[in-house]
């Protein structure tokens, strides 16, 4: 787990690894997550783009590929 600085000071950050849906290149996106209260292997990540009406690219890449990995979940995410 990583911890952010600035406005994200102390917030848990995950590094999510995914492949670009068009390029096929490996990407890494840092994002905040919310750990589940009673299930330590479950984390929640919210696909937001600062209030924009569209999904962020990392979300679109993950849904196109069907999987990715995260250092927060410590296992493949689907």
Secondary structure, 3 states (H helix, E strand, C coil): CEEECHHHECCEEEEEEEECCCCCCEEEEEEECEECCCCCCCEECCCCCCCCCCCCHHHHHHHHHCCEEECCCCEEEC
